Amino acid sequence: MTRHIYIIFVLTLGLCCCVGKTSNQIKIAPDFKGDYELDTTIKFQYIRDAAYGYTFSRPMTFIEQIDTIGQVDSIVYFSKEKDAKLIYFVEGDIHRQDTSKNYLYEYFHKLETGQLPILKNCKTLKSQLRYDNKWLNYRGYFVALGQLNDKQFIWKTQLSEVPVSGDLTYKTMLFIYPTERQRYYQPIGISLADNFGDLLR
């Protein structure tokens, strides 16, 4: 599938919260903002992926690199200092044959228990999971803040349709940074998560 990516605009962004509280949430966590504030000098580039139907952003100082995570449909950026890594990737091809299956929660549970290969044996510190419709078990998203050795990460996965085929796909943002620079990078990760999602959202 040919990937079409369009740059929308560049803007200085304030700090945003990842997800709001709704009656559809099955897991509510503390505010991801914490005590940190986003550096107001940081500028973001907003991009849309038309092939998979989602929007995302990157700090302007982050540089795109050749895929280093083994995912076919992925985009990888590194900070100028090379200490932070931003990854966007798409995986899964769910045809919804089993409507009783909770695909999003199963994927979330794998992350929460450190079973996903990209963050093997990680520890989830805070998490939120939300369904777009409380009567459907498939569409929705989750956000997680976690720890892996001396690194911290912010992960967001959106389970939604691909524009052309209509099949469900996991669309994921992963931001990894050193724990010692949490005060600087965590607000960036929160903003990235907030800006990541479906085109029609």
N, C-alpha and C positions, 0 to 999 in steps of 0.2 A: 504494500500500500504506500503510495507516495505521500509524504508528509508535507503539508503546507503550513507555514508559520508566518504570522503577520505581526509586525511591531505596531502597537497602538499609540502610545505616547509615553513621555518621560515626565515624572512629577516627584516633588519632595513629599514624602508620606509621613503622616503621624502614626503613632502607635494605636493598633486596633486589637480588639479581643478576638480570639479564634472563632468561637461559636457562642450563640446566645442560649439562654435557658428556655426550653420549651417543654410542654407536657409530653412530648414524644421521646425525650431523652431517657435512655435506660441507665446511663451512668453520668453522674455530675461530679465534677472535680473542682478544686480551687481555681481561682482566676490565674490564667497563664501569665498575666502581665507581671505579677510579683512586684518587687520594689524597683524595677529597672525602667528607664525611659529610653526611647529611641533617640539616637544622635540625629539631630535635625539637619545635619549636613549630608546625610545619606540620601542618595537619589536612586529611584527604582525605574527600571525599564519594564513596561507592561507588554506582554506577548500573548498571542493566541495561537493555539494549535487547532487548525480547522479539521484535520484528519480525524482526530479523536474527540474533538468538541470540548476543549477546556482552555481556560486562561491561566497564565502564570506570570511571575515577575522574577527579576534578578536585581541585586544591587549593581549599579553601573560599573563599579570597580571590579566585579567578578568577571573572570575570563572563561569562556567556553573551552572545554578540553575534549579530546578524543574519549569515547566511552571506555570507562575503566571498571564497570560493574557487571559486565557480561549480559546486560539486558539488550535485546534487539531494538526496542523502541524506547530509547532513553536520551536525555540531554544532561550533561554534567558540566558544572561550573566550579572553579576554585577561586578563593579570595586571592588578592594580590600577594598576601603573605604566605599563601599555600597552607594555612592552618585550618581553614574552614572549607567545607565541600557542600555543594548544593546539587541535588539530583532530582530529576523528574523522569518517571518511567511509567509505562503502561504494560499490564500483563493480565492474563486470564481471558477466557472466551466463554462466557456463561450463557447458555441457551434457555435457561429457566425451565428446564424439564421437570425439576422437582420443586414445586412451589412451597413445599413445607420446609425447605432448607433455608437456614438463615446464613446466606453467603457472607454478608458483611461482618457479622459477629464471628464467624469461623476464622476469617482473615485477621480480624482484630485480636482474637484469642491467640493466634499464632505469634503475633507481635508481642502481646502481653506476656507470653510464656517463653519468649526468646527462641522461637522455632523458625523464624524467617532467616534464610541464609545470609542476607545482606547485613543483618544485625544479630548474628547468632549469639545466644546467651546474654542478650541485653536485659536491662532492668527497667521496667516502666514505672515512672515516678508519679505522673499525673495523666489522666486520660478523660476524654469525653467522646461519647458516641451518640449520634443523632440519626433518626430515620426521617426521610422526607415525607413519608405517609405512614402513620402508625398501623394501618391495615396491611401494609406490604412489608415483606421481610427482606427485600433486596436493595432498593434504592436508599442511599444515604451516605454518610461519611463519618469518620472519626479522626480525632486529633490526639496525639500522645507526646508527652515530654518524657524523656528517658535518659538512662546512663549506660555507657559501654566503656569499661575501663576508665581511662582518663578523659573520655569524650562525653559530651552531652548531645542529645539529638532532639529535634522536633520533627514529627512524622504526621502527615495528613494523607488519608486515602479516601477518595470519592468513588463509590460504586454506582455507575450510571451507564446509560446507553452510548454506543458509538453512533454518530450521526447517520451514516449510510446503512449499515447492516441492522442497527437496532439491538445488537447483542450487548449484554452487560459486560463491562470491563472495569478492572481496578486501575484507577488513575492515581498515582502517588507522588507526593512531594516529600523529600527527605533532606533535612539540613543538619549537618554534623559539624561540631566545633569543639575546641578544647574547653573543659570545665573551668579552667583558670581564667578564661575570657568570657565567662557567662554574662557578666554585666553588660558587655558590649554586644555580643552576638545573640543572646536570647531575644531581645526585642526585635531584632532583624528577622529571626526565625518566625516569630509570632506574626509579623506583618506579611511575610511570605506565605504563611499558612492561610491567612485571612484573604489574600489575593488569589489563592489557588482554588479553582472550581469550574463547574460547567459554564459554557458560554451563555446558556439560557437562564442561568441562576439569577 
